[in-house]
């Protein structure tokens, strides 16, 4: 358990570093030097990739909701570091909203039951395939707008869908390439990840890194958590249904406040 907790904490730190580097890279982007060639943005992608590997390793030892709750600490770290790094100011209500997101995530994680292997059904792959296609269309359409919060939400659904696809694949006994390539969910992991990456990068160029990260993180935890219960049979701890509902209400309330925030857009470098 301690090994899993340590891996989850490292993933949380790497997610925060990745978010800050990607935000800085997105703000430095110009037509002659797009975000895809910004060194800090690429460094942020590397940090995110390492964070994903650490979180996947942590899931070998801890329930998925417990790992996601630790990763939710990214909200607080990014909010504190982002205000110093970019000179943005979070309103008091925004800070309370960030705190609400964290409290909600903890309640959601505490309601999780003991982990068990996800159920395998071809219908799960179909649902995930339709979802990734719809999200792909959504992120392309939303990139034409100026608002960051819808892109952050779609990005959260993308990264959350990637976690669901990993659970659906449920490859045991090592990472044999031939076994991985035979799993439809393996390709869905890549599709969801691409949606999350594109959506998050676009959101960071339109809104505060703290608010966008909070929106993404809560969406990434809440929606896949509910989908895991419905599609993969992830259990809720007996008698904790009220705690789960309370956590959802508190976290979603925080997300709504952040989505409606009129905080200043970060200045381009």
Order of alpha helices (4+ residues) and beta strands (2+ residues): alpha-alpha-alpha-alpha-alpha-alpha-alpha-alpha-alpha-alpha-alpha
